[in-house]
Structure formats: C-alpha cells, structure tokens
Amino acid sequence: MSAAKENPASGLGVPSHLIAGVRYSLPDMLAELKVERAAAAFAMEKLEQSEIQKLFKAPRRAKLKK
C-alpha cells in the first residue's frame, strides 16, 4: 500500500503524530439526540426535507390521449 492510503492525513500535510481520535460517551450522545428530536426545530427540518424532495422529484408526464 502507498503511504497516502495508510495515513489519510499525509495528503493534507499534517504529521500523523498530531492527529488524535475523539471519543464521546454514548449515553451523553443519546440524551442529546433525544432532546434534539423533541425540539420543534427538528420537526421543521423534517418538513423542509420533504418539501425539498418535492422540488427535485421528476415531474410526472401526462399521458397522451389517442
């Protein structure tokens, strides 16, 4: 394998010893997700997504009468 495939940061010019992983607590993340889903803003995002999908949906062709 090439060095770029082994270390994705090597292509960015960042030394590999400066990159560190971040760990999050699963219970904390789930609690935050529960609060976000209960918020009214989340419901608006879902609504906006359905409206956006309608904009990009292919228009239906009308059948020609013979």
HELIX and SHEET records of a PDB file:
HELIX    1   1 ALA A    3  GLU A    6  1                                   4    
HELIX    2   2 PRO A    8  LEU A   12  5                                   5    
HELIX    3   3 SER A   16  LEU A   18  5                                   3    
HELIX    4   4 LEU A   26  ALA A   38  1                                  13    
HELIX    5   5 ALA A   40  PHE A   56  1                                  17    
END                                                                             
